[in-house]
């Protein structure tokens, strides 16, 4: 597993149907609820448990990392590996981000409770990927969920390092 993990990409975490765009939410909790609902549909987890996990993690500190990006995450029973869902909001929402900018790109990670190292590696990988200004701009301009999926899963060599 560890050798496989070293070469893992976002594509290994993100299923094609795990992207939602043109989403609208009046605030942070509603945005997290949209993430939880998408996770329930795609990952087969309970939406209320996903939301509870996300809200609990946010209570420990905002996952808004800056530049309009948030990386909410939670540990959930019933998963066999780290998984991701992506929500792009039409209108950014206040998220208590590090730079105080509102968030419109949410890349959420869900991990089994025992997947400590994998969870942290996945978070680090997604954080590195989302630091790329060109990628953020492309994600904001993408016209379809398929386009967003392709942008995130076809990482450049520099992003995968």
Secondary structure, DSSP 8 states (H G I E B T S, - for coil): -HHHHHT--GGGTEEEEEEEEEE--SSHHHHHHHHHHHHHHHH---HHHHHHHHHHHHHHS--EEETTEE--EEE-TT-SS-EEEEEEEEEEE----TT---EEEEEEEEE-TT-HHHHHHHHHHHHHHHT-HHHHHHHHH--SHHHHHHHHHS--HHHH-
